[in-house]
Amino acid sequence: MNKAFVKEGSDDDEDDVAAAAPALPPGSKYYITRRGFNRLKAELDHLVRVERPEVVSIVSWAASNGDRSENGDYIYGKRRLREIDRRIRFLIKRLESATVVDPEAQENLDQVFFGATVTVCDQEGEEATYQIVGVDETDAGSGLISWISPLAKALMKAREGDTVRFASPGGMRELDILEIRYV
């Protein structure tokens, strides 16, 4: 079959963003910390100013070599350029819709809200510390959990000394809140 009649990928912006973005609850805002916002902004800046121009020059050079159908540099470069452009569109949409929350500006310091760093203790007496952050900032290994995760939802509006219950992959768990900080 002729390549002209084969659809290899979708360039639909909505599909790209929906596939790359973690799901937010319907009607909710896109919350992010200042640190997360700056990280996304730096990534966008790097893609636009450094990576994309490098790939464009490689594709341009490869195209000047002649036959493009068997030119690996050209084919890979065009594919990489589409990936970069998709990520740039995603980052622009995320940054435009972001509601930046500064944890240090929180007024209710005795309750858990977005941006709080919470130290908890489980039934076995093991302590863990989590910070509630935006969906694009999560890193469970570093203790950064999304505000839409079951644990974060259970912690929201709780106070020091409270016990919260939530459904984890291993079943129902209880955690005692030992400390709440906003840093």
N, C-alpha and C positions, 0 to 999 in steps of 0.2 A: 504494500500500500504506500502511496506517496506520502511523504512527511507533511505535506501541506494540509492533509486532511486529518492529521492526528493531533489531538489536543493534549499536550504534555503537562500542562499546569494551568492553574487559575491565577489570573492577575487581578481578581476582584478584591478591592481594598477591604471590604467588610469581612470576607472569608479569611483574609490574612490576619486581620486584627483579632477576630474571634478565635482563630486557632492558636494564636500566640499569647493571648491574654487570659490570665486566671479569671474565672467567673466571679462576678460581683452579684450580690443580691439585687433583684430587680428594684429599680427606683433609688438605689443608694448612690452616694457620692463616692468618688475615687479619692480616698484619704491617703496621704503619704507624709512622712516626716521630712524635715528640711534636709537631712543627710541623704535620704533616698531620692528626693527631688534633684539635689545637686549631682548625685551619681548618675541619674538618668540624663540630666542635661550635659554632663561631661561625656557620656557615651555618645549622645547625639552629635556633639561638637567634634569628637574624634572621628566619627563616621563621615561627617560632612567635609571636614577640613583635611583629614589625613587618608583614611582608608579608601574612600570612594575615588578621590583623584588618582591614587596609585593604581587602582584597578582599571580606571578609565584609560590611563596611559598604557597599561599592559594590553588591553583590548584593542586600542588604537594601533599599537605596534604590531599585534598579531594579525589584525585585519589588513595591514599593509603588506603582509607576507604572501598574500594571494589566496589560494583555495581555502575557504573558511569551513568547508564541510568536514575536513579531516584535520583541522588545526586545533589541537588540544588546548593551547593557551587561549585561543579565541572562545571556544565553546565553554571552558571552565570559567573564563573571565566574565562572559555574558551571564552565566548562571550565578556567579558570585555577586555581580552587579545587581541582579534582580533581588537576591537575598538582602543586600545592603539597603536597597531602596525600600523594600518591604519593612525592614527594621526601622528605617528613618521615618516612614509614614506612621508606624506604630508608636514610636517615641514622641513624635509631634502631637499625635492625638492624646496620648497619655498626659503629656506636660500641659496641654491646653485645658484638659478637664480636671487637672489635679487640684485638690483642696489641701494645701500645706498646713499641717498641724504642728505647732511647736510645743513639745512636751514640757519645756521649762516655763511656758506661759499658763499652764494648767492652774486653775484656782482651787479646785477640790482636791487637795493633796492627800486626803485620807481615803479616797475611793479610787478604784481602778478604772481608767479610761484609756483611750487611744494614746499611745506613747509611753505608758507606764512601764516601769521595770519592776517585776513582781517576783519575790522570792517565796517559794512554796515548799511544803514538806508532805511527802506521801505517807501511806500507812506503814511502810517499812522504815520510816525515819530518814529517808534520803531527801536531801534538799536539792532544789533546782531553781535557776533564775531565768525568767523569760521577759522579753520586751515585746509589747504589742505594737506591731508596725503595719505598713501597707502591704498589699498583696504582691507587689513587685520587689519587696525588700526582704522577704522571708528567707531564713537560713536556720533550719531547726538545729543544726550542729552548733551554731553560735548562740542559740537561745532566742532568735528573732522569729516570732510567730505572727501569722496574719490575723488581723482583727476579725476575720470571718471564720477562723478555725473554731472547732468545738471547744477547745481549751480556753481560747480568748473570750468566746461568748460566755462561758461559765464564769470567768473571772470578772467580766465587766460589772461595774458598780458595787463590787464586793469591797469589804474593808479588812484591815489587819485583824486577825483573830477569827475571821469567818472560815467556814469549811464549805468548799464548793464541790459539786458532783458533775461529772461529764462523761459522755460515752467516748471511750477510746477504742482503737482497733482491738485491744485485748479485753474489752468489756467495760463496765462501769467502774470509774475510779473516783476517789475522794482525795482532795488536797486541802491542807490547811494553809492559809495565807499568813506568812510570817512578817513580810515587809513590803511596802509600796514606796517606790522612789520615782521621781521625774527628773531625768538628767538629759 
